[in-house]
Structures are given as structure tokens and as C-alpha cells.
Amino acid sequence: MATDAYVNNNFYTINKAVLDGINTSRDQISGVSLDEEAANMMTFQSSYNAAARLMTTLNNTLTPCIETSQDVFEGVPLSCNSAHFE
């Protein structure tokens, strides 16, 4: 019994080492580094969040300006025809 457990433990250790080596080789061949991909994802997420904050700020800034200009120019034709400026 003890010998079987020892042999099984050795097989497990050897098989795990072989599997780890195969996984490492596969990752090197595929050229995909999970750590690098995670770092890129965090960078892109941060950039996206910054762009979203910028758009929100622009929307909050420009909405009152647009509403004010609509009130000021209500009834004025929007074409830039020179006849409107004479």
C-alpha cells in the first residue's frame, strides 16, 4: 500500500512537470503572454474611461450653450444665404 502511494505520487509529480513544460512551450509558441495581455487590457480600459469622462464633460458643457443658442436664434433661418445678412 505504501509503495503504491509512493509510486503514484512520483507519477503525479513527473506528469505535472511534463504538463507544465508543455504548457510553457505552447505559450511561448503562441506568442501570447497572459500578463502582457492583462496589462494591455487595463491600459485600454483606463483610456476608455478617460474618453468617456471627456465626452460626459463635453456634453455637460455644450448642452447649456446649445440650448441658449436655440433660444437666441429661435425663428432665424439656419441657411447662410447672404440675403439674410443684408
C-alpha positions in Angstrom: 0.0 0.0 0.0 2.7 2.5 1.0 4.7 1.6 -2.1 1.7 2.1 -4.4 1.1 5.5 -2.8 4.8 6.4 -3.3 4.8 5.3 -6.9 1.5 7.1 -7.6 2.9 10.3 -6.1 6.1 10.0 -8.2 4.0 9.5 -11.4 1.9 12.5 -10.4 5.0 14.7 -9.8 6.5 13.6 -13.1 3.3 14.1 -15.1 2.7 17.5 -13.6 6.3 18.6 -14.5 5.8 17.4 -18.1 2.4 19.1 -18.3 3.8 22.4 -17.0 6.6 22.1 -19.6 4.2 21.5 -22.4 2.0 24.5 -21.3 5.1 26.7 -21.1 6.2 25.6 -24.6 2.7 26.2 -26.0 2.5 29.7 -24.5 5.9 30.5 -26.0 5.0 29.3 -29.4 1.6 31.0 -29.4 3.3 34.3 -28.5 0.6 35.3 -26.1 1.6 36.4 -22.7 -1.3 36.5 -20.3 0.5 39.0 -18.1 1.1 41.3 -21.1 -2.5 40.9 -22.3 -3.8 41.8 -18.8 -1.6 44.9 -18.7 -2.8 45.9 -22.2 -6.5 45.4 -21.1 -6.0 47.6 -18.1 -4.4 50.3 -20.2 -7.2 50.2 -22.8 -9.8 50.2 -20.0 -8.2 53.3 -18.5 -8.1 55.0 -21.8 -11.8 54.2 -22.5 -12.8 55.5 -19.0 -10.9 58.8 -19.7 -12.6 59.2 -23.1 -16.0 58.5 -21.5 -15.3 61.2 -18.9 -14.2 63.6 -21.6 -17.4 63.0 -23.6 -19.5 63.5 -20.4 -17.7 66.7 -19.6 -18.2 68.0 -23.2 -21.9 67.0 -23.1 -22.4 68.8 -19.8 -20.6 71.9 -21.1 -22.1 72.2 -24.5 -25.7 71.3 -23.7 -26.4 74.6 -22.0 -24.6 76.5 -24.8 -26.7 74.8 -27.4 -29.9 75.4 -25.5 -29.1 79.1 -25.0 -28.2 79.5 -28.7 -31.5 77.8 -29.7 -33.4 80.3 -27.6 -31.4 83.3 -29.0 -31.8 82.2 -32.6 -35.3 81.0 -32.4 -37.1 81.9 -35.7 -33.9 82.8 -37.5 -33.4 80.7 -40.7 -30.3 78.5 -40.4 -29.1 78.9 -44.0 -26.1 81.1 -44.6 -27.6 82.8 -47.6 -26.3 86.3 -48.0 -29.8 87.7 -48.3 -30.4 87.0 -44.6 -27.5 89.2 -43.7 -28.4 92.4 -45.7 
